[in-house]
Amino acid sequence: MDTEITLRVDGAAHPLTVDTRTTLLDALRERLRNTSPKKGCDHGQCGACTVLLDGRRVNSCLVLAVTVGDAEVTTSDGLAADGQPHRLHRSFVEYDAFQCGYCTPGQVCSAMGVLAEARAGWPSAVTGDLDDADVDLTDAEIRERMSGNLCRCAAYANIVPAVAAVAQAEGVRR
Amino acid sequence: MREFRYEQAPDAAGAVALLAGAPGGAFLGGGTNLVDLMKLGVATPDVLVDVRELTSREITDLPDGGLRIGAGVPNADLAADRRVRERFPVLSQALLAGASGQLRNRATTGGNLLQRTRCGYFTDVTKPCNKRAPGSGCGALEGVHRNHAILGQTLEGPGTCVATHPSDMAVAMLAVDAVVRVLGPDGERAVPIAELHRLPGDDPSRDTTLRHGELITAIDLPALAFPSRYRKARERASFAFALVSVAAALRVEDGVVRDVRLALGGVAHKPWRVQAAEQALVGGPATEEAFAAAARAELDAATPLRDNRFKVPLARNLVVRTLLDLVEVSR
């Protein structure tokens, strides 16, 4: 059933007619040709499709495009302002935090979410004291918070330090 | 995915009215479970009424020191709320032990209660499943059932079902006696969470006692004046459903159990209140031996399957360990 929507993606508004069954992921990739978010499992289990919706990381494969409304969608591509790689992009390169690269845009968007959640003082399953106001993104915290992103090349050993370096620079890692 | 009409309403009452007129329709919250089930062909609504923005996203204080959680509050926000972390750590811990950061951002409190089993036979439309296709049989009974129920299953007849309820959050809410506020075509009602989820009985197709068109609008948590904790055993360190989980709250005075709340996850078709153990414990010593005996009193009724017998000692040990942790923090 066709429905007219306007998707705001990486700073631009896109009027679209979509079938109600279209996910945000498919709208981005197949309609807007933004192939930054990837389709891995299409069931919310792998995180390759992760984008930011009003700054919060979500699995775009489980979001119906018709429900997005005027929320701002940010993909990993959109983090590269003026064509310059984002600090997280550079860190992933510097730490060799990928092999095939398929999961990387999702990893980067998820890491953006992790940093924002840490700044907001959100605890995780490995946070010892729930009363702690400040989050310290230790390696264990990064592993737990990034667990919604799989990497079949198993670049995890380099993804953790890539995220840790940015966390350190942003003051959410001691 | 089956075609559907997408509807928005001005308010919760409007959404309820819309769904009342759509017998094949469903409410859509965060969609993290429903959209997936629609892709799999397990859920086939012809109308979706979007309630994510209609139900409250606020957490408000109740006069008794408890909290009212709007059904639209995302799981992530609920887990991080300062009052929840201080007053109901069991709930924060349960939420943080479930799903992933992305899913918790999108999933709602109301939707979390209504998520459906992850039984592999339920989610595969080519397999028999009495929950999805009543009368087709239960593939799990003699099949792959390591993660399945050990209590309260229906083990024979047309209602055969050994599925578990997947929510961590609901287990914590059961332990703290949450009350689910529901709006339906006939008005509002309050459902104690213990009466929300049901056992398969002779109709495993129904997970809850809600009627079509009834919308969860909020969950009330009565004040809890003693320490609480959630502990979960799973097959990987993160982002996995529970094999067994325990939500517990314990009040100990001079080494004597004065009050205890215990609920188990991953063991039954619904979050399982451990009443026999609670009754056995109150007034007795807060010791490892007493905790183990109480857990055994409950688990004596277990009817594990061929490949999930490990859940019985796992549940017992988790109960004992969690209660001992609570004794420690009570000192």
Interface residues (C-beta under 8 A of the other chain):
Chain A: M1 T3 D19 T20 R21 T23 D42 H43 G44 G47 T50 L53 R56 R57 V58 N59 L62 V63 L64 V66 T67 G69 S110 G113 V114 E117 A120 G121 W122 P123 S124 A125 T127 L130 D131 R143 E144 R145 M146 S147 G148 N149
Chain B: M1 E3 F4 R5 Y6 L28 G31 T32 V35 D36 M38 K39 L48 D50 R52 E53 A76 A79 A80 R85 E86 P89 S92 Q93 L96 A97 A99 S100 G101 Q102 L103 N105 R106 A237 S238 F239
